[in-house]
Amino acid sequence: MDNGKKVAPEVAAEEVNRILAFFGLDPASKDFAEPRTKMLRAAEDGRLMLDEETQSVTLILLCPIVLENGKTCAEMSFIEPSAGDLKVIDRYKDNESMARTIHLLSKMTDGSSPIGVLERVKARDFAVMGAIAQLFF
């Protein structure tokens, strides 16, 4: 493929549409255009996939994170947040949107990625994670 992408654009679009449909969203909806574009870029790079069995979306990080124990976090999987997760997030003030998003994403990893790890995620990866979180709002 000569465009620098690992996955053909039409195949990436199919995967993003499959993710959206799986979570009950209309892939053609203009309301989700911006998050869809962010997810599409990651899918074209071969970094975004749906696991229907675990009902999760996995993102392979552009910039893996070296943890304190010396291990590397190279990918994160996100599940739908529960009502309890959303209740915790609701405690943040309006001017704390970044902290709220990081906390929500931590909850969406089912605790496998603590807040401190998510705070080290690079902006390009964080943008895709934000788009994944928007699947549920």
Secondary structure, 3 states (H helix, E strand, C coil): CCCCCCCCHHHHHHHHHHHHHHCCCCCCCHHHHHHHHHHHHHHHCCCEEEECCCCEEEEEEEEEEECCCCCEEEEEEEECCCHHHHHHHCCCCHHHHHHHHHHHHHHHCCCCCCHHHHCCCCHHHHHHHHHHHHHHC
